[in-house]
């Protein structure tokens, strides 16, 4: 599935896939000054415009690579819900939002059918089949643009220089348009027969007279469809996992994996399914959110780094006194204390020195499982100075020796039972002001960076 887009060009045959009426004129040619090609900017925009929008149900299937086709049944927090259209998504969201303290859950009825960005379908017979399909199907790098709706039919004139042939194609719907764009070859040029009409995100009818106006309309729609991510503090950000109804590094630098028992929960700002709950905190270490290290996500690229994590513990029994929030070859962030009696945040550096948040107890937090907390670890290589921030305030400074130059892997939530959200990793040391900015940011369910 990861080579899906490459495969498309091999199997798409324009006249067959388009299901269009064709008019052939041996003498018809296209104007080179107006002709578009496979590499044109407008072609890329039309591709995204024509894609099957597979991200609208991410809070249900936790994937942008496909969507579940209607109709289907689900049990949502114990209530039976039939989903026949996108309007029924609101019913699911309302059930999730009914209580901020319960555990949101959704159980799908199988078999069900999912469709991909190219409108191909896959029948899945079990939850395991869905999980496997999700793990092996990549989401598109550039998402669909559903915020503008072209009014069909649209006529496109095509000239194939390989066979000296010109044709008109009538595009009747989005799958037709997707098949046309995906099937373009290097030797083909095309022109859109204007004017064409479209309905924008405000419900207004827009009449487009040329390629420039169409590209502008698509770009405006792409902006209207953006996920609302404010792009705050994204410089030198090498990993960003907001757990917005899915497990995904929004920087695109990391392939995320997860093991153990988990589900999605309401985040610190009340967003349904906006954080993840790791449900097994036993000492067997089966709970892990994992990413292999690489050149793009290497937080040690400049020698300095920062790591930011929101967490809310759900177990104060003391059965496992060393719950790992994060671990790699530079530093390990844990919950516990030197005498294993109070579960505050502490770090262990390369020499296994313990750097504890001493103010955890004096702030009256003890074995707190009721509140979200924000932990930031920063290290400035030029000063050999590390800092531990908790809830927006500096709690400890420390020095480190023999810091690595690269990170072979990242793991989060190992032996940890509780909620986690908004993991950020930087290849620089954040300032106190920047840490305060992250602490004051509202929780979100972002699924893209812009």
Buried (B, 14 or more C-beta within 10 A) or exposed (E): EEEBBEEBEEEBEBEEBBEBEEEEEEEBBBEEEEBBBBEBEBBBBBBBBBBBBBBEBBBBBBBBBBBBBBEBEBEBBEEEBEBEEEEBBEBBBEBBBEEEEEEBEBEBEBEBBBBBBBBEEBEBEEEEBBEEBBEEBBBBEEBBBBBBBBEBBBBBBBBBEEEEBBBBBBBBBBBBBBBBBBBBEEEBBBBBEBEBEBBBBEEEEBEBEEBEBBBBBBEBBBEBBBBEBEEEBBEBBBBBBBBBBBBBBBBBBBEBEBBBEBBBBBBBBEBBBBBBBBBBBEEEBBBBBBBEBBEEBBBBBBBBBBBBBBBBBBBBEEEBBBBBBBBBBBBBBBBBBEEEEBBBBBBBBBEEEEBBBBBBBEBEBEBBBEEBBBBBBBBBBEEEBBBBBBBBBBBBEBEBEEBBEEBEEBBBBBBBBBBBBBBBBBBBBBEBEBBBBBBEBEBBBBBBBE
